[in-house]
Amino acid sequence: MPTYKYIAIIPARYASTRFPAKPLALLGGKPIIQHVFERTATAFDYTYVATDDERIEKAVLSFGGNVIMTGTHHRSGTDRCYEAYQKIVEKHHITDSVVVVNVQGDEPFIDATQLQTIKSIFTEDPNTQIATLVKPYPKDATFEAISNPNSPKVIVSKQNEALYFSRSVIPYLRGVEKEEWASHHTYFKHIGLYAYRADILKEITSLSPSLLETSESLEQLRWLDNGYHIKVGQTDVETIGIDTPEDLERAQEYFQKLQ
């Protein structure tokens, strides 16, 4: 069984339709990307921000972080991770088997326990291809909360593998009032943290987009569509992803409570 080196990569783009320059927006006096880097770097052998923008590169270097410049052509953060992985392995002359961890650059409250959980999936089963996390919705969650299309839901098998991801509420509870769905079934919210064996990362970045992926705008459906297995770990820690300036305002409030 292989012993893995863990390389955490934080893809960061400057251009964003909903929130331009998001990685450099200040949260508690520090750029969002700095919060993500500092939390992530405590858990892995190597941690790098992967970007195609010199402004982000400059910001990361200014707070003493590691950064890798990548091309501007990437369709997804996964594709950017693979290019960054190749450069990091070459830079550090890494010959061990590698797990690449894709940490979202807009999750400044990513928790150490979540990072350890995703590592433990590979420790317990080194043959794991891809791993991700889910968080159970509380039993008193409203239908409005679980039906939010910006929070994908996951169906998880008894073997702790993802069966499907959807922006819709899955499963549909026939004969139950929608406001009672969360109290009748455990729904899982997807936490956008991925880890891949390096050989699997290479394979999935060569796949063409699938119909399911295009329909739901969820790239992980491409992997399931092509027969890959995604192991799922659970977390009870709530995180606040920042997609819009309004999300940043909520994050500022949450940050103040943590002080």
PLY file of the C-alpha trace (Angstrom):
ply
format ascii 1.0
element vertex 259
property float x
property float y
property float z
element edge 258
property int vertex1
property int vertex2
end_header
0.00 0.00 0.00
1.42 3.44 -0.91
2.27 6.13 1.59
1.15 9.42 0.14
2.57 12.90 0.08
-0.24 15.46 0.21
-0.11 18.53 -2.01
-2.82 21.11 -1.33
-3.56 23.43 -4.23
-5.78 26.50 -3.94
-6.96 27.65 -7.39
-7.51 31.41 -7.46
-8.84 33.52 -10.32
-8.94 37.32 -10.39
-11.78 37.54 -12.92
-15.16 36.55 -11.52
-18.54 37.49 -12.92
-20.22 37.81 -9.54
-17.25 39.11 -7.54
-14.20 40.41 -9.44
-10.90 40.37 -7.48
-12.52 38.15 -4.83
-9.28 36.46 -3.62
-7.85 39.87 -2.71
-10.94 41.18 -0.91
-10.19 41.90 2.74
-11.67 39.88 5.56
-10.60 41.01 9.02
-7.79 43.02 7.46
-6.31 40.12 5.45
-7.04 38.97 1.88
-9.44 36.03 1.64
-6.75 33.98 -0.09
-4.41 34.49 2.89
-6.99 33.07 5.30
-7.41 30.01 3.08
-3.68 29.49 2.63
-2.81 29.82 6.32
-5.50 27.38 7.41
-4.62 24.87 4.71
-0.84 24.98 5.12
-1.04 23.49 8.62
-2.41 20.18 7.33
-0.39 19.15 4.27
3.14 18.45 3.10
2.98 21.21 0.47
0.48 24.03 -0.01
0.35 26.33 -3.03
-1.98 28.93 -4.49
-2.41 28.32 -8.24
-3.27 31.41 -10.25
-2.96 33.00 -13.69
-2.94 36.55 -12.37
0.15 38.49 -11.31
-1.83 40.55 -8.78
-2.74 37.41 -6.88
0.82 36.11 -7.20
2.14 39.35 -5.71
-0.35 39.25 -2.83
0.50 35.65 -1.93
4.23 36.31 -1.99
3.72 39.41 0.18
2.32 37.35 3.06
4.96 34.64 2.64
2.80 32.07 0.88
3.68 29.69 -1.94
2.29 30.37 -5.40
2.47 28.68 -8.80
1.59 30.52 -12.00
-0.61 28.56 -14.41
-2.11 29.11 -17.85
-5.18 31.20 -18.60
-6.92 28.48 -20.63
-8.25 26.26 -17.86
-11.95 25.42 -17.85
-12.06 24.53 -14.16
-10.17 24.57 -10.90
-9.48 20.87 -11.37
-7.64 21.53 -14.63
-5.63 24.31 -12.98
-4.77 21.92 -10.13
-3.30 19.37 -12.51
-0.98 21.89 -14.16
0.07 23.20 -10.74
0.65 19.66 -9.46
3.00 18.91 -12.35
5.04 22.05 -11.66
5.19 21.45 -7.90
6.36 17.85 -8.30
9.09 19.01 -10.67
10.11 21.90 -8.43
10.46 19.74 -5.31
11.61 16.56 -7.08
8.79 14.58 -5.48
8.97 10.87 -6.27
6.44 9.55 -3.71
2.85 8.72 -4.58
0.79 11.90 -4.32
-2.71 12.91 -3.30
-3.69 16.33 -4.62
-6.15 18.27 -2.45
-8.18 20.96 -4.21
-9.12 23.62 -1.65
-11.60 26.27 -2.75
-10.04 29.73 -2.67
-13.25 31.30 -1.39
-13.51 29.23 1.84
-11.67 31.35 4.43
-13.13 29.36 7.32
-12.03 25.93 6.12
-11.50 23.92 9.30
-8.55 21.74 10.33
-10.90 18.85 11.11
-12.24 18.93 7.56
-8.74 18.78 6.13
-7.85 15.86 8.39
-11.06 14.05 7.44
-10.29 14.19 3.74
-6.77 12.86 4.43
-8.15 10.04 6.59
-10.18 8.69 3.67
-6.93 7.84 1.85
-5.29 6.56 5.04
-8.16 4.13 5.62
-8.36 3.08 1.95
-5.26 3.93 -0.10
-7.08 2.72 -3.23
-9.48 5.65 -3.00
-9.67 7.46 -6.32
-11.39 10.73 -5.36
-12.65 12.01 -2.01
-14.91 14.87 -0.96
-16.93 16.02 2.06
-20.58 16.47 2.92
-22.38 18.10 5.83
-25.79 16.90 7.04
-28.51 19.52 7.03
-30.04 19.97 10.49
-33.38 18.29 11.11
-35.04 21.70 11.48
-33.71 23.01 8.15
-36.34 24.76 6.06
-37.20 23.64 2.56
-35.87 27.00 1.37
-32.48 26.11 2.85
-32.20 22.62 1.40
-33.55 23.70 -1.99
-30.94 26.46 -2.47
-29.44 25.63 -5.91
-26.12 27.22 -4.90
-25.68 24.42 -2.32
-25.52 21.11 -4.20
-26.95 18.06 -2.51
-25.41 14.58 -2.49
-26.83 11.07 -2.35
-24.41 8.84 -0.45
-24.35 5.02 -0.61
-23.93 2.62 2.32
-20.33 2.27 1.17
-19.86 6.04 1.72
-19.59 6.75 -2.00
-21.36 9.52 -3.86
-24.16 8.22 -6.07
-25.24 11.59 -7.45
-24.88 15.34 -6.93
-27.67 17.78 -7.74
-28.70 21.38 -7.32
-32.20 20.03 -6.77
-33.35 18.44 -3.53
-32.61 14.72 -3.69
-34.26 12.43 -2.83
-37.82 13.62 -3.42
-40.01 12.57 -0.49
-43.33 11.51 -1.93
-46.32 12.05 0.34
-44.45 14.32 2.79
-45.00 18.07 3.07
-41.88 19.83 1.80
-41.36 21.80 5.01
-41.09 18.45 6.82
-38.58 16.86 4.46
-35.50 17.65 6.56
-37.08 16.08 9.66
-37.93 12.88 7.75
-34.64 12.33 5.93
-30.96 13.26 6.35
-30.04 15.50 3.44
-26.38 16.10 2.68
-24.91 19.42 1.56
-21.80 19.13 -0.56
-18.67 20.80 0.80
-16.53 21.73 -2.21
-13.28 20.17 -1.01
-11.80 17.48 -3.28
-8.81 15.18 -3.10
-7.57 12.97 -5.90
-4.83 10.42 -6.39
-2.46 12.07 -8.84
-2.96 9.37 -11.49
-6.72 9.82 -11.29
-6.40 13.60 -11.50
-4.47 13.17 -14.73
-7.22 10.93 -16.14
-10.23 13.07 -15.22
-8.71 16.24 -16.66
-8.63 14.54 -20.06
-12.37 13.72 -20.02
-14.84 15.60 -22.18
-17.75 17.39 -20.45
-20.77 15.13 -19.99
-24.45 15.86 -20.45
-25.13 15.55 -16.72
-22.31 17.94 -15.91
-23.57 20.48 -18.42
-27.15 20.16 -17.18
-26.34 20.73 -13.50
-23.12 22.74 -13.97
-21.33 20.35 -11.59
-18.06 18.95 -12.92
-18.01 16.03 -10.49
-20.88 14.50 -12.46
-18.44 14.04 -15.36
-16.35 11.79 -13.14
-19.32 9.71 -11.99
-20.58 9.54 -15.57
-17.26 7.99 -16.58
-17.25 5.35 -13.84
-14.98 6.94 -11.25
-15.70 6.43 -7.55
-15.95 9.37 -5.14
-15.56 8.49 -1.45
-17.42 10.75 0.96
-16.45 11.92 4.42
-18.75 13.79 6.79
-18.19 17.03 8.65
-20.38 18.88 11.12
-18.45 22.12 10.72
-20.26 24.89 8.88
-18.23 26.96 6.46
-19.07 30.18 4.65
-18.16 30.23 0.99
-17.82 33.68 -0.54
-19.35 33.99 -4.01
-20.68 37.56 -3.87
-20.02 40.85 -2.05
-23.09 40.05 0.06
-21.47 36.79 1.15
-18.41 38.78 2.23
-20.60 40.92 4.47
-21.93 37.76 6.16
-18.39 36.45 6.47
-17.29 39.70 8.15
-20.03 39.27 10.74
-19.04 35.63 11.33
-15.37 36.59 11.60
-16.16 39.15 14.30
-17.97 36.47 16.34
-14.88 34.29 16.23
-12.65 36.98 17.72
0 1
1 2
2 3
3 4
4 5
5 6
6 7
7 8
8 9
9 10
10 11
11 12
12 13
13 14
14 15
15 16
16 17
17 18
18 19
19 20
20 21
21 22
22 23
23 24
24 25
25 26
26 27
27 28
28 29
29 30
30 31
31 32
32 33
33 34
34 35
35 36
36 37
37 38
38 39
39 40
40 41
41 42
42 43
43 44
44 45
45 46
46 47
47 48
48 49
49 50
50 51
51 52
52 53
53 54
54 55
55 56
56 57
57 58
58 59
59 60
60 61
61 62
62 63
63 64
64 65
65 66
66 67
67 68
68 69
69 70
70 71
71 72
72 73
73 74
74 75
75 76
76 77
77 78
78 79
79 80
80 81
81 82
82 83
83 84
84 85
85 86
86 87
87 88
88 89
89 90
90 91
91 92
92 93
93 94
94 95
95 96
96 97
97 98
98 99
99 100
100 101
101 102
102 103
103 104
104 105
105 106
106 107
107 108
108 109
109 110
110 111
111 112
112 113
113 114
114 115
115 116
116 117
117 118
118 119
119 120
120 121
121 122
122 123
123 124
124 125
125 126
126 127
127 128
128 129
129 130
130 131
131 132
132 133
133 134
134 135
135 136
136 137
137 138
138 139
139 140
140 141
141 142
142 143
143 144
144 145
145 146
146 147
147 148
148 149
149 150
150 151
151 152
152 153
153 154
154 155
155 156
156 157
157 158
158 159
159 160
160 161
161 162
162 163
163 164
164 165
165 166
166 167
167 168
168 169
169 170
170 171
171 172
172 173
173 174
174 175
175 176
176 177
177 178
178 179
179 180
180 181
181 182
182 183
183 184
184 185
185 186
186 187
187 188
188 189
189 190
190 191
191 192
192 193
193 194
194 195
195 196
196 197
197 198
198 199
199 200
200 201
201 202
202 203
203 204
204 205
205 206
206 207
207 208
208 209
209 210
210 211
211 212
212 213
213 214
214 215
215 216
216 217
217 218
218 219
219 220
220 221
221 222
222 223
223 224
224 225
225 226
226 227
227 228
228 229
229 230
230 231
231 232
232 233
233 234
234 235
235 236
236 237
237 238
238 239
239 240
240 241
241 242
242 243
243 244
244 245
245 246
246 247
247 248
248 249
249 250
250 251
251 252
252 253
253 254
254 255
255 256
256 257
257 258
